[in-house]
Amino acid sequence: MKAVAVIPKKEKSVHLVEMDKPELGDFKDGRGVLVEVLRVGACGTDREINNGEYGVAPRGFDFLVLGHENFGRVAEVGPNVKDLKAGDFVVATVRRPRGSSIYDKIGTQDFTTDEKYYERGISRIHGYMAEYYAESADFLVKIPPAIAEIAVLLEPLSIIEKGLKQASDIQERLKIWQPKTAAVLGTGNVGLLTVMALRMRGYEVHGFGRTPRAGYLNADLLEAIGATYDSTAELALTDSVAKYGQYDLVFECTGFSPIIFDAMQTLNENGILILASVTGGERRTDAVPSDKINQMFVLGNRAMVGTVNANREHFEMGVKDFALCEAMYPGWLGRMLTHKVSGLENYAEIFDILDNPAKYNAIKAYFEVRGF
Ligand SMILES: [Zn+2]
């Protein structure tokens, strides 16, 4: 079978490889599932791995098959799989509990404290940019046919669902918390999915990006789902509270770290700020009103939390939000799937889109590995 791989840590090494089709005999507990891949999404993580920034090959291999945003159909199940059958649509989770931390041992590997981690398509396990993969049924989430068309977006959504679950868990400290307004910083595909998830929870949502409003498809999408869009070039985030009031929840996914200090100043009393950008650079900022921020957090019982990765329960939460969104705003999620590339052999097209976001105006680029 064909697969798209990189030589980890080697710049621009993406290439096509030929591999054996995986077999269920490797799953000694009979819980193996063979999945034919239908679609695989591509994102900045794939671009960064292809740029040689990170990524680790599985033991015994000098290459790593890419791909973590997946959608497929069950082809065959092992003798002890009762929860899935051939023909079912599935999305697989990404991180596996193979580390030594206590969190791996209790199945919450998204909280691992190990330095080495195991993630399909990213670190130490081959990914989903292949014609088939085999996986334990324990890591497969069943997808209702009604959301099959947009299910390739579930993995990116799962990260957001985890962030929102973290926030609601933390806010249980308050006994009563009735959040009404939220700000989402960043309006790329992660920002759009965050706005969607918050709208499904009934929030009044305000999205902020750097792109001017005129002609910006992502802003059209925000407004179509009942949110607002403002370009921070025209309305600074800290000034936005004069227009919209302070926010009960702020979700940061811009990748521009200095904005978090502005975000802290826009939180309502008892509010929570969720940080979800992985900022690997060296950026620094010193324009921070530290007395003001510190006092706001102390006197207003505000909270801030970082979040990464997701577990099975967060994928399951995402399935529900997708189903609700398709019912409330039919076709809205499908508008995020802007760039389809048919066939794994056309991987160069996907990476050209990832490398030149401004040229393509892509929200989500993905492989259609096989029609369905
Ligand atoms: Zn991704």
Boltz pocket constraint, residues with backbone or C-beta under 6 A from the ligand:
constraints:
  - pocket:
      binder: B
      contacts: [[A, 42], [A, 43], [A, 44], [A, 45], [A, 68], [A, 69], [A, 156]]
      max_distance: 6.0
